[in-house]
Amino acid sequence: MSDTTKNIRVDDELDGYEGFFDHEWAKSLRIAVRQTKLSSACFDLLTTWKGISEARRLPWLMIQAVKAGVEGSLNFATPMPSQVLNELLSRIGDGLETHHISLSGNDRAALRSEIRAIESQISARIRHPIRLDPKELWSDFFQSQGIALSLYMSEVNAYAGVYFAYENYLIRSMKEVTGLKSLRTDKLPSTLECLVGKTIVEKCWKEKPIELPRLIRHAIAHNGRKVTSHLEKYRSEISLEADEVVIMAHHTTELYQLLKETAYLFTTKIVKLPASKNGG
């Protein structure tokens, strides 16, 4: 989609902006860290991911709110009680003279017919309310000036936030278990390997599915979203626009789905260590 200064690519499907947070998974993780030193770090991880999911969901929520508001307005009708309506029709038929109103038989019939027609229209509206297509509303909204840039930067922040939270969770958990006051990311793999072995290090840190988003995060945080020398090796596997990494809604959702599984794997291994127990 075109902005005033550059081409910006964002998801144009409304469903792509639904929340991604998995509450059942979160419940399982909370159970896994119960009565361990990882509880606080776990709470912060879940809170952050939940918050990012809700923030990323705002466009979807907005369309649903507009849909509900417009439908409510269009479909609002207070039907006249049938008893009142029948009395009104009766008065038109033979009670107008008390108010010195004179109508011909044809006029009276026409007026009664019109009231019945209005009653029928209102009843039909109640039986068949107007329903708006949220995807059509989204399509109209999507054309608004500045929306593409807003969605794009929101998604960049969401993607980076999801990864930051994962990295912070690993580091905080490791510090809790080892007693280290400081632990830099470059020392995390070797420290983790000493505790739980090489396999966990590979799956939770070194393998391509984890390394790639980490390098994208570096590009976002340190290089203005431009491809870095380390990210260059994955050029053919990432979306680019004028050498800038493109982050779309589905990328953030996919990253979350990946990291929630690796976070759970990491957690289940760490909590088995005696040093992870409260008082251990």
C-alpha positions as CSV (number, residue, x, y, z in Angstrom):
1,M,0.0,0.0,0.0
2,S,1.3,3.4,-0.9
3,D,2.3,6.1,1.6
4,T,3.3,9.7,0.7
5,T,7.0,8.8,0.9
6,K,7.5,5.1,0.3
7,N,5.8,1.8,-0.3
8,I,4.6,0.2,2.9
9,R,3.5,-3.4,3.0
10,V,1.0,-4.5,5.6
11,D,-1.6,-7.3,5.9
12,D,-4.9,-6.3,4.3
13,E,-6.8,-9.1,5.9
14,L,-8.8,-8.1,9.0
15,D,-8.5,-11.6,10.5
16,G,-4.7,-11.2,10.6
17,Y,-5.1,-8.7,13.4
18,E,-6.9,-10.9,15.8
19,G,-5.2,-11.6,19.1
20,F,-2.7,-14.4,19.2
21,F,-2.3,-15.1,23.0
22,D,-2.9,-18.7,24.0
23,H,-4.6,-18.8,27.4
24,E,-4.4,-22.6,27.7
25,W,-0.7,-22.6,27.1
26,A,-0.2,-19.8,29.6
27,K,-2.1,-21.8,32.2
28,S,0.3,-24.7,31.6
29,L,3.3,-22.6,31.9
30,R,2.1,-21.1,35.2
31,I,1.6,-24.6,36.5
32,A,5.1,-25.6,35.5
33,V,6.8,-22.7,37.4
34,R,4.6,-22.9,40.5
35,Q,6.7,-22.8,43.6
36,T,9.9,-22.1,41.7
37,K,12.2,-19.1,41.3
38,L,10.9,-18.7,37.8
39,S,7.5,-17.5,38.9
40,S,8.1,-13.8,38.7
41,A,9.9,-14.0,35.3
42,C,7.1,-16.2,34.0
43,F,4.4,-13.7,35.1
44,D,6.2,-10.8,33.3
45,L,6.6,-12.9,30.2
46,L,2.9,-13.8,30.1
47,T,1.8,-10.2,30.9
48,T,4.0,-8.8,28.2
49,W,2.8,-11.2,25.5
50,K,-0.8,-10.8,26.5
51,G,-0.4,-7.0,26.4
52,I,1.2,-7.1,23.0
53,S,-1.5,-9.4,21.7
54,E,-4.2,-7.0,22.9
55,A,-2.5,-4.0,21.4
56,R,-2.0,-5.7,18.1
57,R,-5.7,-6.6,18.2
58,L,-6.9,-3.0,18.3
59,P,-7.7,-2.6,14.6
60,W,-9.8,-5.8,14.7
61,L,-11.6,-4.6,17.8
62,M,-12.2,-1.2,16.3
63,I,-13.9,-2.7,13.2
64,Q,-16.1,-4.9,15.5
65,A,-17.1,-1.9,17.6
66,V,-18.0,0.1,14.5
67,K,-20.0,-2.8,13.1
68,A,-21.9,-3.2,16.4
69,G,-22.5,0.6,16.7
70,V,-23.8,1.1,13.2
71,E,-26.0,-2.0,13.2
72,G,-27.4,-1.0,16.6
73,S,-28.3,2.4,15.2
74,L,-29.8,1.1,11.9
75,N,-31.7,-1.6,13.5
76,F,-33.0,0.3,16.5
77,A,-36.8,0.4,16.6
78,T,-39.3,0.5,19.4
79,P,-42.4,-1.3,18.0
80,M,-45.7,0.2,19.0
81,P,-47.7,-2.2,21.3
82,S,-50.4,-3.9,19.3
83,Q,-53.1,-2.8,21.7
84,V,-52.1,0.9,21.3
85,L,-51.9,0.5,17.5
86,N,-55.3,-1.2,17.3
87,E,-56.8,1.6,19.4
88,L,-55.2,4.2,17.1
89,L,-56.7,2.6,14.0
90,S,-60.1,2.4,15.7
91,R,-60.0,6.1,16.5
92,I,-59.1,6.9,12.9
93,G,-62.1,4.8,11.9
94,D,-64.8,6.4,14.1
95,G,-63.3,8.7,16.7
96,L,-62.0,11.7,14.9
97,E,-65.2,13.7,15.0
98,T,-64.8,14.3,18.7
99,H,-61.8,16.4,17.8
100,H,-63.7,18.1,14.9
101,I,-61.5,16.3,12.3
102,S,-63.4,15.3,9.2
103,L,-61.9,12.8,6.8
104,S,-63.6,11.0,3.9
105,G,-63.9,7.3,4.0
106,N,-61.1,7.0,1.4
107,D,-58.8,9.2,3.5
108,R,-59.5,7.2,6.6
109,A,-58.7,4.0,4.8
110,A,-55.5,5.4,3.3
111,L,-54.3,6.6,6.7
112,R,-55.0,3.3,8.3
113,S,-53.3,1.5,5.4
114,E,-50.2,3.7,5.8
115,I,-50.0,2.9,9.5
116,R,-50.3,-0.8,8.8
117,A,-47.5,-0.5,6.2
118,I,-45.2,1.2,8.7
119,E,-46.0,-1.5,11.3
120,S,-45.1,-4.1,8.7
121,Q,-41.8,-2.4,7.8
122,I,-40.7,-2.1,11.4
123,S,-41.6,-5.8,12.1
124,A,-39.6,-6.8,9.0
125,R,-36.6,-4.9,10.2
126,I,-36.8,-6.7,13.6
127,R,-37.1,-10.1,11.9
128,H,-34.4,-9.4,9.4
129,P,-31.9,-6.9,11.0
130,I,-29.3,-5.2,8.9
131,R,-25.9,-6.9,9.1
132,L,-22.7,-5.2,8.0
133,D,-19.7,-7.2,6.6
134,P,-16.7,-6.4,8.8
135,K,-14.4,-7.1,5.9
136,E,-16.1,-4.4,3.8
137,L,-15.8,-1.9,6.7
138,W,-12.1,-2.9,7.0
139,S,-11.6,-2.4,3.3
140,D,-13.0,1.2,3.5
141,F,-11.0,1.9,6.6
142,F,-7.8,0.5,5.0
143,Q,-7.9,3.3,2.4
144,S,-7.6,6.1,5.0
145,Q,-4.5,8.2,4.9
146,G,-1.8,7.2,7.3
147,I,-3.4,3.8,8.2
148,A,-0.8,1.7,6.4
149,L,2.1,3.4,8.3
150,S,0.3,3.1,11.6
151,L,-0.3,-0.6,11.1
152,Y,3.2,-1.2,9.9
153,M,4.9,0.4,12.8
154,S,2.5,-1.2,15.3
155,E,3.5,-4.6,13.8
156,V,7.2,-3.8,14.0
157,N,6.9,-2.9,17.6
158,A,4.8,-6.0,18.3
159,Y,7.3,-8.4,16.6
160,A,10.3,-6.9,18.5
161,G,8.3,-6.9,21.8
162,V,7.5,-10.6,21.4
163,Y,11.1,-11.5,20.9
164,F,12.4,-9.1,23.6
165,A,10.1,-10.7,26.2
166,Y,11.4,-14.2,25.3
167,E,15.0,-13.2,25.6
168,N,14.4,-11.4,28.8
169,Y,12.6,-14.5,30.2
170,L,15.5,-16.8,29.4
171,I,18.1,-14.4,30.9
172,R,16.1,-13.7,34.1
173,S,15.4,-17.4,34.6
174,M,19.0,-18.3,34.2
175,K,20.1,-15.6,36.7
176,E,17.6,-16.8,39.2
177,V,18.8,-20.4,39.0
178,T,22.6,-19.6,38.8
179,G,22.6,-16.7,41.2
180,L,24.5,-14.6,38.7
181,K,24.1,-10.8,39.1
182,S,24.6,-10.2,35.4
183,L,24.2,-12.4,32.3
184,R,24.8,-11.1,28.8
185,T,23.2,-12.7,25.8
186,D,26.6,-13.8,24.4
187,K,27.2,-15.8,27.6
188,L,23.7,-17.3,27.8
189,P,24.3,-20.3,25.5
190,S,27.4,-21.6,27.3
191,T,25.7,-21.0,30.7
192,L,22.6,-22.8,29.6
193,E,24.5,-25.7,28.2
194,C,26.3,-26.3,31.5
195,L,22.9,-26.6,33.2
196,V,20.7,-28.6,30.8
197,G,22.9,-29.7,27.9
198,K,23.5,-28.8,24.2
199,T,20.1,-30.0,22.8
200,I,18.2,-27.4,24.7
201,V,20.6,-24.7,23.7
202,E,20.2,-25.6,20.1
203,K,16.4,-25.6,20.2
204,C,16.0,-22.5,22.4
205,W,18.7,-20.3,21.1
206,K,21.0,-21.4,18.2
207,E,18.8,-23.1,15.6
208,K,17.7,-21.1,12.6
209,P,14.0,-20.7,13.7
210,I,15.3,-18.8,16.8
211,E,18.4,-17.2,15.3
212,L,16.5,-15.6,12.4
213,P,14.0,-13.6,14.6
214,R,16.8,-12.6,16.9
215,L,18.7,-11.1,13.9
216,I,15.6,-9.4,12.7
217,R,15.2,-8.0,16.2
218,H,18.8,-6.7,16.0
219,A,18.0,-5.0,12.7
220,I,14.9,-3.4,14.2
221,A,16.7,-2.2,17.3
222,H,20.1,-1.2,16.0
223,N,19.9,-0.7,12.2
224,G,16.7,1.1,11.4
225,R,15.1,-2.2,10.2
226,K,17.7,-2.4,7.5
227,V,19.4,-5.8,6.7
228,T,22.5,-6.2,8.8
229,S,25.6,-8.1,7.8
230,H,24.6,-11.0,10.1
231,L,21.1,-11.1,8.7
232,E,22.3,-11.1,5.1
233,K,22.6,-14.9,5.0
234,Y,18.8,-15.1,5.4
235,R,18.0,-12.5,2.8
236,S,16.1,-15.0,0.6
237,E,14.0,-16.0,3.5
238,I,12.7,-12.7,4.8
239,S,10.4,-10.1,3.3
240,L,12.1,-6.9,2.2
241,E,11.2,-3.5,0.8
242,A,14.0,-1.3,-0.3
243,D,16.4,-3.3,1.8
244,E,14.2,-2.8,4.9
245,V,12.8,-5.8,6.7
246,V,9.0,-6.0,6.3
247,I,7.1,-7.2,9.4
248,M,3.5,-8.2,8.8
249,A,0.8,-9.4,11.2
250,H,1.2,-13.0,10.4
251,H,5.0,-12.8,11.0
252,T,4.3,-11.6,14.6
253,T,1.7,-14.4,15.2
254,E,4.1,-17.0,13.8
255,L,6.9,-15.8,16.0
256,Y,4.7,-16.0,19.1
257,Q,3.6,-19.5,18.2
258,L,7.3,-20.5,17.9
259,L,8.5,-18.8,21.0
260,K,5.8,-20.1,23.3
261,E,6.8,-23.6,22.5
262,T,10.5,-23.0,23.0
263,A,9.8,-21.1,26.2
264,Y,7.8,-24.0,27.5
265,L,10.6,-26.5,26.6
266,F,13.2,-24.3,28.3
267,T,11.0,-24.0,31.4
268,T,10.3,-27.7,31.8
269,K,14.0,-28.4,31.8
270,I,15.0,-25.6,34.1
271,V,12.4,-26.3,36.8
272,K,13.8,-29.8,37.2
273,L,17.0,-28.4,38.5
274,P,17.2,-28.4,42.3
275,A,18.5,-24.8,42.2
276,S,15.2,-23.7,40.6
277,K,13.1,-24.5,43.6
278,N,12.2,-21.8,46.1
279,G,14.7,-22.1,48.9
280,G,16.9,-24.3,46.7
